[in-house]
Amino acid sequence: MASDATLQTEDLDLLDRLARRVVELHLELPAILTLETGKPLSLLAGQTLVFFEPMVLSLFRWSDYQRFARLIERREVVEALIQRIERCADEARAARRPPKASPPSGGASS
């Protein structure tokens, strides 16, 4: 399990922004599947980001991209990102749900 205590505030902010953006684009399922599948290869993933730079830059500013490339090499960061995406997706689903109707009052007065 990822320990947020090992990450800097800027790192956590970056992961939160990325998770929100993934959910805004409705890409949470492919993102989580990709992250879970690639978790054992996280070091290689960090190096592979250079290849995917054009696509990733649509999600990040350049400075964030460089920070993310360093962070994603750590497995605990991958897990922290998955958890943030799941949390953001849950919050988005809850916000889209209509409010529950209150139950009808079922007592007869005497």
Secondary structure, 3 states (H helix, E strand, C coil): CCCHHHCCHHHHHHHHHHHHHHHHCCCHHHHHHHHHHHHHHHHHHHHHCCCCHHHHCCCCCHHHHHHHHHHCCCHHHHHHHHHHHHHHHHHHHHHHCCCCCCCCCCCCCC
